[in-house]
Amino acid sequence: MRRHEFQPGRLLAGLVLIAAGVLYLLDAIGEADLPWFLVIPMTLGGLSFAALVGMVTYAVRRDRRDRITESSDR
């Protein structure tokens, strides 16, 4: 299997969605009483944070790639 780049934004998005699913599951089986207006903003906030992390990761990798190509052009 080929190695691939670590993508922290996707990891964070997956963890946020798993957490929301677990909270809804706990609510469905009666272990927790969570109002929907707490879970939805938490999910949207987590996905927004994951998008921000993904954009920062992309910018850092692009800058690093550009610096490598500049130094090799000299």
Backbone torsions as a table, in degrees:
resi	resn	phi	psi	omega
1	MET	NA	133.7	179.6
2	ARG	-73.7	144.8	176.3
3	ARG	-77.1	148.9	177.8
4	HIS	-129.3	166.0	-179.0
5	GLU	-69.9	143.1	174.0
6	PHE	-73.1	129.0	-179.2
7	GLN	-120.6	95.1	-175.0
8	PRO	-65.5	-27.6	178.2
9	GLY	-64.5	-42.6	178.5
10	ARG	-68.2	-37.4	176.9
11	LEU	-62.5	-45.9	-179.7
12	LEU	-64.0	-41.6	178.0
13	ALA	-61.7	-42.4	178.4
14	GLY	-63.8	-42.5	179.1
15	LEU	-64.8	-38.2	178.6
16	VAL	-65.2	-43.9	-179.8
17	LEU	-68.4	-35.8	175.5
18	ILE	-64.3	-42.7	179.2
19	ALA	-61.9	-42.8	178.5
20	ALA	-64.6	-40.0	177.8
21	GLY	-64.4	-40.5	178.2
22	VAL	-65.3	-41.3	178.3
23	LEU	-62.6	-42.9	177.6
24	TYR	-66.2	-37.4	177.2
25	LEU	-64.0	-44.8	177.2
26	LEU	-61.7	-37.0	177.5
27	ASP	-68.4	-38.1	-177.9
28	ALA	-68.6	-35.0	-179.6
29	ILE	-89.6	-0.6	174.6
30	GLY	89.2	9.0	179.5
31	GLU	-79.2	-23.6	-179.4
32	ALA	-140.1	151.4	177.4
33	ASP	-117.9	89.8	-176.1
34	LEU	-107.9	124.1	174.2
35	PRO	-71.3	145.6	-176.4
36	TRP	-61.6	-29.8	-176.4
37	PHE	-74.4	-0.6	171.2
38	LEU	-99.3	-34.8	-176.3
39	VAL	-76.9	-40.5	-178.2
40	ILE	-62.7	-49.8	177.7
41	PRO	-63.7	-35.4	177.7
42	MET	-61.9	-42.4	179.6
43	THR	-66.2	-46.7	179.7
44	LEU	-64.6	-39.0	176.9
45	GLY	-64.8	-41.8	178.6
46	GLY	-65.3	-40.6	178.2
47	LEU	-69.0	-34.6	176.0
48	SER	-65.4	-41.9	177.3
49	PHE	-64.3	-38.7	177.7
50	ALA	-63.9	-38.9	176.9
51	ALA	-64.3	-41.3	177.4
52	LEU	-62.3	-44.0	178.2
53	VAL	-62.4	-40.6	177.9
54	GLY	-63.4	-40.9	178.8
55	MET	-67.4	-40.0	178.1
56	VAL	-65.4	-42.6	178.4
57	THR	-60.7	-43.7	178.8
58	TYR	-62.5	-43.3	-178.9
59	ALA	-64.6	-41.1	179.6
60	VAL	-65.1	-44.1	-179.8
61	ARG	-66.8	-37.8	178.6
62	ARG	-65.6	-43.1	179.0
63	ASP	-63.3	-42.6	179.5
64	ARG	-64.3	-41.1	178.8
65	ARG	-65.3	-40.3	179.0
66	ASP	-66.0	-38.1	177.9
67	ARG	-65.8	-37.1	179.0
68	ILE	-67.0	-42.3	-179.9
69	THR	-69.4	-34.0	176.7
70	GLU	-65.8	-40.8	-177.8
71	SER	-72.4	-28.5	179.1
72	SER	-80.1	-20.0	178.3
73	ASP	-76.8	-19.3	-176.4
74	ARG	-74.6	NA	NA
